[in-house]
Amino acid sequence: MAVPKRRKSKSKVRMHRANSAIGKPNLVPCTNCGAFILPHRVCPSCGHYNGKLVVAPKVKKPKTEQ
């Protein structure tokens, strides 16, 4: 079994861990409705991608009170 010859210093460990931090997502505004979405994805609010309607947007049905 392989074992490291020397102990990693705190500096090297912290430098290694600094690259694995989760960053904030890169959001861009939708060209059609202006909602912020992930790039290269269909807009969930209006259903447009690249200026074209790809998916019909879901319309919420009003609840009927009984």
N, C-alpha and C positions, 0 to 999 in steps of 0.2 A: 504494500500500500504506500502510495506517495505521500510524503510529509514535507511541509515547507522547511527549508534549512534555517531561515531566520524569521523572526516575528515581524509582521507588518506594522509599521509605525502608525500612530494615530493620524498623522497627516495623510499617508497613503490610503488608509481605510476611508477617511472622510472625503478625499478626492474621488475615490471609487464610488461612494454612495451619492455624491453630489449629482452624478449623471443619471441616477435612477429616480429622481424626483418627478412627480407628476405635475405637468404644467397645465395652464388653463387652455381650454379648447379654442381653436382659431375660428371665430364666428364671422361670417360675412352677411351683409344684408341681401335679402332676396330682391332680384331685379324687378319683380312684378309687384309684390305687396310691401316690401321693406322689412319683413320679419327677419330676425337673425337666425341663420341656419348654418350647418356645417358645409364647407365647400364640396362641390361635386355631388350633392344629394338633392333629391326632390324636396321642395318646400312642403312641410306637412300642413301648413295653414291654407295655401292656395293651390297646391298641386302642380306648380310650374317648375320646369327645369330648362335652363338655357333659353328662356324666352318663349317656351312652348308649353301648352297644357298637356301634361303627361298622365296625371291621375286626377280623376274628378274629386274635388274636395268633399269631405264628409260633412253633411248637414245634420245638426242636432235636431231631433224631433222634440217638440214641446210635450211635456208630460201632461197627460189628461188626469185631472183630479176626479176621484170617484168617492 
